[in-house]
Amino acid sequence: MTELDIAEVVQRADVPASTLRFYEEKGLISSIGRRGLRRQYDPGVLERLALIALGRTAGFSLDEIARMFAPDGAPVLDREMLAAKADELDRTIRELGVLRDSLRHAAACPAPSHAECPTFRRLLKTAGSGAVRGKRRPPVPTVRE
């Protein structure tokens, strides 16, 4: 396969040109030259962009993602870092599941008003501590029917 024009990469990777330029500045990808004013890329950039997208979706920072590539651009995945991120995602999934259950309970709570519902009061207390805004992550209250 021949080199790809920046417009082809934008279309095939569904990434704006500004993101490609930013990733170049960060050293995550590199163009192989220019044809006129347009950057040209090796076809391998598409796989690299897919790995970057996967890493971003998983919550890795761009600096962490940059460490996932060898100097030649080949992926070098740190298994311990991946396992730690998976553990973090497990915790987040558990917390969000409990939060979802709490909201469902509050929506169907038989108490005369939400102010009288102990579950809703615990949810408010958790939200007031900053957990909902992501500032702190205290334990999410459990739902008790």
MILO-115882 format. One record per atom (N, C-alpha, C): residue number from 1; residue in three letters; x, y, z; atom name. Coordinates in nm, 3 decimals, always signed. Example, Ala and Ser with C-alpha at 12.3 -4.5 7.8 and 13.67 -1.06 7.14 Angstrom:
% MILO-115882
1; ala; +1.319; -0.569; +0.780; N
1; ala; +1.230; -0.450; +0.780; CA
1; ala; +1.320; -0.330; +0.780; C
2; ser; +1.285; -0.225; +0.708; N
2; ser; +1.367; -0.106; +0.714; CA
2; ser; +1.290; +0.003; +0.787; C
% end
This chain:
% MILO-115882
1; met; +0.085; -0.118; +0.000; N
1; met; +0.000; +0.000; +0.000; CA
1; met; +0.089; +0.124; +0.000; C
2; thr; +0.045; +0.225; -0.066; N
2; thr; +0.124; +0.347; -0.077; CA
2; thr; +0.091; +0.442; +0.037; C
3; glu; +0.160; +0.552; +0.038; N
3; glu; +0.138; +0.652; +0.144; CA
3; glu; -0.004; +0.708; +0.137; C
4; leu; -0.049; +0.757; +0.251; N
4; leu; -0.183; +0.813; +0.262; CA
4; leu; -0.175; +0.964; +0.280; C
5; asp; -0.257; +1.034; +0.208; N
5; asp; -0.272; +1.178; +0.221; CA
5; asp; -0.346; +1.207; +0.352; C
6; ile; -0.323; +1.321; +0.413; N
6; ile; -0.387; +1.355; +0.538; CA
6; ile; -0.540; +1.345; +0.528; C
7; ala; -0.596; +1.383; +0.414; N
7; ala; -0.742; +1.374; +0.397; CA
7; ala; -0.790; +1.229; +0.403; C
8; glu; -0.711; +1.137; +0.348; N
8; glu; -0.746; +0.995; +0.355; CA
8; glu; -0.742; +0.944; +0.498; C
9; val; -0.640; +0.986; +0.572; N
9; val; -0.628; +0.944; +0.712; CA
9; val; -0.745; +0.999; +0.793; C
10; val; -0.778; +1.126; +0.770; N
10; val; -0.891; +1.188; +0.839; CA
10; val; -1.018; +1.106; +0.814; C
11; gln; -1.042; +1.071; +0.689; N
11; gln; -1.163; +0.998; +0.654; CA
11; gln; -1.161; +0.856; +0.710; C
12; arg; -1.053; +0.785; +0.691; N
12; arg; -1.048; +0.643; +0.731; CA
12; arg; -1.040; +0.624; +0.881; C
13; ala; -0.974; +0.715; +0.951; N
13; ala; -0.960; +0.702; +1.096; CA
13; ala; -1.068; +0.779; +1.172; C
14; asp; -1.146; +0.858; +1.098; N
14; asp; -1.251; +0.941; +1.159; CA
14; asp; -1.193; +1.029; +1.270; C
15; val; -1.083; +1.095; +1.237; N
15; val; -1.011; +1.183; +1.328; CA
15; val; -0.990; +1.316; +1.255; C
16; pro; -1.021; +1.428; +1.319; N
16; pro; -0.999; +1.557; +1.252; CA
16; pro; -0.850; +1.582; +1.224; C
17; ala; -0.825; +1.659; +1.120; N
17; ala; -0.687; +1.693; +1.084; CA
17; ala; -0.616; +1.762; +1.200; C
18; ser; -0.690; +1.844; +1.275; N
18; ser; -0.629; +1.913; +1.390; CA
18; ser; -0.579; +1.812; +1.494; C
19; thr; -0.651; +1.702; +1.510; N
19; thr; -0.607; +1.598; +1.604; CA
19; thr; -0.481; +1.531; +1.553; C
20; leu; -0.476; +1.505; +1.424; N
20; leu; -0.354; +1.446; +1.367; CA
20; leu; -0.233; +1.536; +1.390; C
21; arg; -0.252; +1.666; +1.366; N
21; arg; -0.141; +1.760; +1.388; CA
21; arg; -0.102; +1.763; +1.536; C
22; phe; -0.200; +1.760; +1.625; N
22; phe; -0.172; +1.758; +1.769; CA
22; phe; -0.095; +1.631; +1.807; C
23; tyr; -0.140; +1.516; +1.756; N
23; tyr; -0.071; +1.391; +1.785; CA
23; tyr; +0.073; +1.395; +1.732; C
24; glu; +0.094; +1.461; +1.621; N
24; glu; +0.231; +1.477; +1.570; CA
24; glu; +0.314; +1.560; +1.666; C
25; glu; +0.258; +1.671; +1.714; N
25; glu; +0.329; +1.756; +1.810; CA
25; glu; +0.366; +1.679; +1.936; C
26; lys; +0.277; +1.588; +1.979; N
26; lys; +0.301; +1.508; +2.100; CA
26; lys; +0.393; +1.389; +2.072; C
27; gly; +0.428; +1.365; +1.946; N
27; gly; +0.515; +1.253; +1.912; CA
27; gly; +0.444; +1.119; +1.904; C
28; leu; +0.312; +1.119; +1.899; N
28; leu; +0.238; +0.994; +1.892; CA
28; leu; +0.235; +0.935; +1.751; C
29; ile; +0.235; +1.021; +1.652; N
29; ile; +0.242; +0.978; +1.513; CA
29; ile; +0.340; +1.070; +1.441; C
30; ser; +0.378; +1.031; +1.320; N
30; ser; +0.464; +1.121; +1.241; CA
30; ser; +0.428; +1.104; +1.095; C
31; ser; +0.435; +1.214; +1.024; N
31; ser; +0.413; +1.208; +0.880; CA
31; ser; +0.545; +1.167; +0.816; C
32; ile; +0.534; +1.114; +0.696; N
32; ile; +0.655; +1.069; +0.627; CA
32; ile; +0.700; +1.171; +0.522; C
33; gly; +0.631; +1.283; +0.516; N
33; gly; +0.667; +1.387; +0.422; CA
33; gly; +0.545; +1.467; +0.381; C
34; arg; +0.563; +1.542; +0.274; N
34; arg; +0.454; +1.627; +0.225; CA
34; arg; +0.445; +1.614; +0.074; C
35; arg; +0.327; +1.630; +0.027; N
35; arg; +0.302; +1.646; -0.116; CA
35; arg; +0.237; +1.782; -0.127; C
36; gly; +0.313; +1.880; -0.169; N
36; gly; +0.267; +2.019; -0.165; CA
36; gly; +0.260; +2.060; -0.018; C
37; leu; +0.145; +2.109; +0.023; N
37; leu; +0.126; +2.149; +0.163; CA
37; leu; +0.061; +2.038; +0.247; C
38; arg; +0.029; +1.926; +0.185; N
38; arg; -0.046; +1.821; +0.254; CA
38; arg; +0.047; +1.713; +0.310; C
39; arg; +0.028; +1.683; +0.437; N
39; arg; +0.107; +1.579; +0.501; CA
39; arg; +0.073; +1.443; +0.440; C
40; gln; +0.174; +1.358; +0.438; N
40; gln; +0.158; +1.220; +0.389; CA
40; gln; +0.195; +1.127; +0.504; C
41; tyr; +0.125; +1.015; +0.513; N
41; tyr; +0.146; +0.919; +0.622; CA
41; tyr; +0.165; +0.779; +0.567; C
42; asp; +0.241; +0.702; +0.641; N
42; asp; +0.255; +0.560; +0.614; CA
42; asp; +0.121; +0.494; +0.649; C
43; pro; +0.079; +0.391; +0.577; N
43; pro; -0.048; +0.326; +0.608; CA
43; pro; -0.056; +0.271; +0.752; C
44; gly; +0.058; +0.242; +0.813; N
44; gly; +0.061; +0.193; +0.951; CA
44; gly; +0.006; +0.294; +1.050; C
45; val; -0.008; +0.419; +1.010; N
45; val; -0.061; +0.522; +1.099; CA
45; val; -0.204; +0.489; +1.141; C
46; leu; -0.277; +0.418; +1.055; N
46; leu; -0.417; +0.385; +1.087; CA
46; leu; -0.424; +0.290; +1.208; C
47; glu; -0.334; +0.193; +1.212; N
47; glu; -0.331; +0.102; +1.328; CA
47; glu; -0.287; +0.178; +1.453; C
48; arg; -0.191; +0.264; +1.436; N
48; arg; -0.143; +0.344; +1.549; CA
48; arg; -0.255; +0.433; +1.603; C
49; leu; -0.331; +0.496; +1.513; N
49; leu; -0.445; +0.578; +1.556; CA
49; leu; -0.553; +0.495; +1.624; C
50; ala; -0.571; +0.371; +1.577; N
50; ala; -0.668; +0.282; +1.642; CA
50; ala; -0.624; +0.250; +1.785; C
51; leu; -0.494; +0.226; +1.804; N
51; leu; -0.442; +0.199; +1.938; CA
51; leu; -0.455; +0.323; +2.028; C
52; ile; -0.430; +0.440; +1.972; N
52; ile; -0.447; +0.564; +2.048; CA
52; ile; -0.593; +0.580; +2.089; C
53; ala; -0.685; +0.555; +1.996; N
53; ala; -0.829; +0.567; +2.026; CA
53; ala; -0.869; +0.467; +2.134; C
54; leu; -0.819; +0.345; +2.126; N
54; leu; -0.849; +0.244; +2.228; CA
54; leu; -0.796; +0.288; +2.363; C
55; gly; -0.674; +0.338; +2.364; N
55; gly; -0.615; +0.385; +2.490; CA
55; gly; -0.692; +0.502; +2.550; C
56; arg; -0.734; +0.596; +2.466; N
56; arg; -0.812; +0.711; +2.516; CA
56; arg; -0.946; +0.664; +2.571; C
57; thr; -1.011; +0.570; +2.501; N
57; thr; -1.139; +0.516; +2.549; CA
57; thr; -1.122; +0.447; +2.683; C
58; ala; -1.010; +0.380; +2.702; N
58; ala; -0.983; +0.311; +2.828; CA
58; ala; -0.944; +0.407; +2.940; C
59; gly; -0.917; +0.533; +2.905; N
59; gly; -0.884; +0.631; +3.007; CA
59; gly; -0.737; +0.659; +3.025; C
60; phe; -0.654; +0.612; +2.935; N
60; phe; -0.511; +0.641; +2.944; CA
60; phe; -0.485; +0.784; +2.898; C
61; ser; -0.388; +0.848; +2.959; N
61; ser; -0.346; +0.981; +2.916; CA
61; ser; -0.263; +0.968; +2.788; C
62; leu; -0.245; +1.078; +2.718; N
62; leu; -0.162; +1.074; +2.597; CA
62; leu; -0.018; +1.038; +2.631; C
63; asp; +0.031; +1.082; +2.746; N
63; asp; +0.167; +1.045; +2.786; CA
63; asp; +0.178; +0.895; +2.809; C
64; glu; +0.076; +0.836; +2.872; N
64; glu; +0.076; +0.691; +2.893; CA
64; glu; +0.070; +0.618; +2.760; C
65; ile; -0.012; +0.669; +2.670; N
65; ile; -0.023; +0.607; +2.537; CA
65; ile; +0.109; +0.618; +2.462; C
66; ala; +0.177; +0.730; +2.473; N
66; ala; +0.305; +0.748; +2.406; CA
66; ala; +0.405; +0.641; +2.450; C
67; arg; +0.399; +0.601; +2.577; N
67; arg; +0.489; +0.497; +2.627; CA
67; arg; +0.453; +0.359; +2.574; C
68; met; +0.339; +0.347; +2.505; N
68; met; +0.297; +0.218; +2.450; CA
68; met; +0.358; +0.191; +2.312; C
69; phe; +0.445; +0.282; +2.267; N
69; phe; +0.507; +0.266; +2.136; CA
69; phe; +0.659; +0.266; +2.150; C
70; ala; +0.723; +0.175; +2.078; N
70; ala; +0.869; +0.173; +2.070; CA
70; ala; +0.913; +0.288; +1.979; C
71; pro; +1.040; +0.324; +1.981; N
71; pro; +1.088; +0.432; +1.894; CA
71; pro; +1.056; +0.409; +1.746; C
72; asp; +1.048; +0.283; +1.704; N
72; asp; +1.015; +0.255; +1.563; CA
72; asp; +0.865; +0.257; +1.536; C
73; gly; +0.783; +0.284; +1.640; N
73; gly; +0.638; +0.293; +1.623; CA
73; gly; +0.565; +0.165; +1.653; C
74; ala; +0.636; +0.056; +1.678; N
74; ala; +0.570; -0.071; +1.708; CA
74; ala; +0.507; -0.064; +1.848; C
75; pro; +0.390; -0.124; +1.864; N
75; pro; +0.327; -0.124; +1.996; CA
75; pro; +0.410; -0.205; +2.096; C
76; val; +0.427; -0.148; +2.214; N
76; val; +0.493; -0.215; +2.325; CA
76; val; +0.403; -0.193; +2.446; C
77; leu; +0.322; -0.292; +2.478; N
77; leu; +0.222; -0.275; +2.582; CA
77; leu; +0.274; -0.324; +2.716; C
78; asp; +0.266; -0.238; +2.816; N
78; asp; +0.306; -0.271; +2.952; CA
78; asp; +0.190; -0.346; +3.017; C
79; arg; +0.206; -0.475; +3.036; N
79; arg; +0.098; -0.559; +3.088; CA
79; arg; +0.053; -0.517; +3.228; C
80; glu; +0.147; -0.473; +3.310; N
80; glu; +0.110; -0.428; +3.445; CA
80; glu; +0.023; -0.302; +3.438; C
81; met; +0.059; -0.210; +3.349; N
81; met; -0.019; -0.088; +3.333; CA
81; met; -0.160; -0.121; +3.282; C
82; leu; -0.169; -0.217; +3.189; N
82; leu; -0.299; -0.259; +3.137; CA
82; leu; -0.383; -0.323; +3.247; C
83; ala; -0.322; -0.408; +3.327; N
83; ala; -0.395; -0.474; +3.436; CA
83; ala; -0.442; -0.372; +3.539; C
84; ala; -0.357; -0.274; +3.571; N
84; ala; -0.397; -0.170; +3.667; CA
84; ala; -0.514; -0.089; +3.613; C
85; lys; -0.513; -0.057; +3.484; N
85; lys; -0.624; +0.018; +3.425; CA
85; lys; -0.751; -0.067; +3.426; C
86; ala; -0.738; -0.196; +3.398; N
86; ala; -0.855; -0.285; +3.402; CA
86; ala; -0.913; -0.290; +3.543; C
87; asp; -0.827; -0.294; +3.645; N
87; asp; -0.874; -0.291; +3.784; CA
87; asp; -0.947; -0.161; +3.814; C
88; glu; -0.891; -0.050; +3.767; N
88; glu; -0.955; +0.081; +3.786; CA
88; glu; -1.093; +0.084; +3.718; C
89; leu; -1.101; +0.029; +3.599; N
89; leu; -1.230; +0.024; +3.528; CA
89; leu; -1.330; -0.064; +3.602; C
90; asp; -1.282; -0.175; +3.659; N
90; asp; -1.371; -0.260; +3.740; CA
90; asp; -1.431; -0.182; +3.856; C
91; arg; -1.346; -0.104; +3.926; N
91; arg; -1.396; -0.023; +4.038; CA
91; arg; -1.500; +0.079; +3.990; C
92; thr; -1.470; +0.145; +3.880; N
92; thr; -1.562; +0.245; +3.825; CA
92; thr; -1.694; +0.181; +3.785; C
93; ile; -1.688; +0.066; +3.722; N
93; ile; -1.810; -0.005; +3.681; CA
93; ile; -1.894; -0.041; +3.804; C
94; arg; -1.829; -0.091; +3.909; N
94; arg; -1.904; -0.124; +4.032; CA
94; arg; -1.970; +0.000; +4.090; C
95; glu; -1.893; +0.110; +4.099; N
95; glu; -1.946; +0.234; +4.155; CA
95; glu; -2.062; +0.287; +4.072; C
96; leu; -2.048; +0.284; +3.941; N
96; leu; -2.156; +0.332; +3.854; CA
96; leu; -2.279; +0.242; +3.863; C
97; gly; -2.257; +0.113; +3.880; N
97; gly; -2.371; +0.021; +3.897; CA
97; gly; -2.449; +0.052; +4.023; C
98; val; -2.378; +0.078; +4.131; N
98; val; -2.446; +0.112; +4.256; CA
98; val; -2.517; +0.247; +4.242; C
99; leu; -2.452; +0.343; +4.176; N
99; leu; -2.514; +0.473; +4.154; CA
99; leu; -2.640; +0.458; +4.069; C
100; arg; -2.633; +0.378; +3.963; N
100; arg; -2.750; +0.352; +3.879; CA
100; arg; -2.864; +0.292; +3.962; C
101; asp; -2.831; +0.193; +4.045; N
101; asp; -2.933; +0.129; +4.127; CA
101; asp; -2.994; +0.228; +4.226; C
102; ser; -2.912; +0.316; +4.281; N
102; ser; -2.961; +0.418; +4.373; CA
102; ser; -3.058; +0.514; +4.302; C
103; leu; -3.023; +0.554; +4.182; N
103; leu; -3.111; +0.643; +4.107; CA
103; leu; -3.242; +0.573; +4.070; C
104; arg; -3.233; +0.448; +4.032; N
104; arg; -3.357; +0.373; +4.001; CA
104; arg; -3.444; +0.363; +4.125; C
105; his; -3.382; +0.337; +4.240; N
105; his; -3.458; +0.330; +4.364; CA
105; his; -3.525; +0.464; +4.394; C
106; ala; -3.449; +0.572; +4.382; N
106; ala; -3.506; +0.704; +4.409; CA
106; ala; -3.621; +0.734; +4.314; C
107; ala; -3.611; +0.689; +4.190; N
107; ala; -3.717; +0.715; +4.093; CA
107; ala; -3.845; +0.639; +4.129; C
108; ala; -3.832; +0.523; +4.191; N
108; ala; -3.948; +0.441; +4.223; CA
108; ala; -3.974; +0.433; +4.373; C
109; cys; -3.909; +0.515; +4.451; N
109; cys; -3.917; +0.509; +4.597; CA
109; cys; -4.061; +0.529; +4.645; C
110; pro; -4.107; +0.442; +4.734; N
110; pro; -4.244; +0.454; +4.786; CA
110; pro; -4.260; +0.561; +4.895; C
111; ala; -4.150; +0.622; +4.937; N
111; ala; -4.159; +0.724; +5.043; CA
111; ala; -4.246; +0.841; +4.992; C
112; pro; -4.316; +0.907; +5.084; N
112; pro; -4.403; +1.018; +5.043; CA
112; pro; -4.328; +1.129; +4.969; C
113; ser; -4.203; +1.154; +5.003; N
113; ser; -4.122; +1.251; +4.932; CA
113; ser; -3.977; +1.203; +4.934; C
114; his; -3.899; +1.252; +4.839; N
114; his; -3.759; +1.210; +4.834; CA
114; his; -3.683; +1.254; +4.959; C
115; ala; -3.727; +1.361; +5.020; N
115; ala; -3.662; +1.409; +5.143; CA
115; ala; -3.676; +1.307; +5.256; C
116; glu; -3.776; +1.221; +5.248; N
116; glu; -3.800; +1.120; +5.352; CA
116; glu; -3.740; +0.984; +5.316; C
117; cys; -3.680; +0.973; +5.200; N
117; cys; -3.625; +0.845; +5.154; CA
117; cys; -3.480; +0.833; +5.199; C
118; pro; -3.447; +0.736; +5.283; N
118; pro; -3.309; +0.720; +5.330; CA
118; pro; -3.209; +0.696; +5.216; C
119; thr; -3.249; +0.620; +5.117; N
119; thr; -3.159; +0.593; +5.004; CA
119; thr; -3.128; +0.722; +4.929; C
120; phe; -3.230; +0.802; +4.904; N
120; phe; -3.209; +0.928; +4.834; CA
120; phe; -3.123; +1.022; +4.918; C
121; arg; -3.142; +1.022; +5.048; N
121; arg; -3.060; +1.106; +5.138; CA
121; arg; -2.913; +1.064; +5.130; C
122; arg; -2.887; +0.932; +5.127; N
122; arg; -2.748; +0.883; +5.114; CA
122; arg; -2.689; +0.925; +4.980; C
123; leu; -2.769; +0.919; +4.875; N
123; leu; -2.724; +0.961; +4.743; CA
123; leu; -2.686; +1.108; +4.744; C
124; leu; -2.769; +1.191; +4.807; N
124; leu; -2.739; +1.334; +4.817; CA
124; leu; -2.610; +1.358; +4.896; C
125; lys; -2.593; +1.284; +5.002; N
125; lys; -2.472; +1.299; +5.085; CA
125; lys; -2.347; +1.265; +5.003; C
126; thr; -2.355; +1.158; +4.924; N
126; thr; -2.243; +1.118; +4.839; CA
126; thr; -2.216; +1.226; +4.735; C
127; ala; -2.322; +1.278; +4.673; N
127; ala; -2.306; +1.383; +4.572; CA
127; ala; -2.244; +1.508; +4.635; C
128; gly; -2.285; +1.541; +4.755; N
128; gly; -2.232; +1.659; +4.824; CA
128; gly; -2.086; +1.646; +4.859; C
129; ser; -2.036; +1.523; +4.868; N
129; ser; -1.895; +1.503; +4.904; CA
129; ser; -1.803; +1.517; +4.784; C
130; gly; -1.859; +1.538; +4.665; N
130; gly; -1.776; +1.557; +4.547; CA
130; gly; -1.765; +1.436; +4.458; C
131; ala; -1.819; +1.323; +4.498; N
131; ala; -1.804; +1.201; +4.419; CA
131; ala; -1.869; +1.213; +4.282; C
132; val; -1.984; +1.275; +4.275; N
132; val; -2.054; +1.284; +4.148; CA
132; val; -1.978; +1.375; +4.052; C
133; arg; -1.912; +1.476; +4.102; N
133; arg; -1.836; +1.567; +4.017; CA
133; arg; -1.696; +1.513; +3.989; C
134; gly; -1.663; +1.396; +4.044; N
134; gly; -1.535; +1.334; +4.016; CA
134; gly; -1.419; +1.391; +4.096; C
135; lys; -1.447; +1.473; +4.198; N
135; lys; -1.338; +1.532; +4.276; CA
135; lys; -1.284; +1.433; +4.377; C
136; arg; -1.372; +1.362; +4.441; N
136; arg; -1.332; +1.258; +4.535; CA
136; arg; -1.419; +1.138; +4.506; C
137; arg; -1.376; +1.023; +4.548; N
137; arg; -1.452; +0.903; +4.521; CA
137; arg; -1.478; +0.827; +4.650; C
138; pro; -1.565; +0.882; +4.737; N
138; pro; -1.600; +0.806; +4.855; CA
138; pro; -1.689; +0.690; +4.814; C
139; pro; -1.709; +0.595; +4.903; N
139; pro; -1.794; +0.482; +4.869; CA
139; pro; -1.933; +0.529; +4.829; C
140; val; -1.987; +0.469; +4.725; N
140; val; -2.122; +0.502; +4.681; CA
140; val; -2.218; +0.426; +4.772; C
141; pro; -2.326; +0.491; +4.816; N
141; pro; -2.419; +0.424; +4.906; CA
141; pro; -2.485; +0.304; +4.838; C
142; thr; -2.514; +0.203; +4.916; N
142; thr; -2.582; +0.088; +4.860; CA
142; thr; -2.732; +0.108; +4.871; C
143; val; -2.803; +0.043; +4.782; N
143; val; -2.949; +0.051; +4.780; CA
143; val; -3.003; -0.052; +4.877; C
144; arg; -3.088; -0.008; +4.964; N
144; arg; -3.158; -0.099; +5.056; CA
144; arg; -3.306; -0.080; +5.031; C
145; glu; -3.370; -0.182; +4.985; N
145; glu; -3.513; -0.174; +4.954; CA
145; glu; -3.596; -0.162; +5.079; C
% end
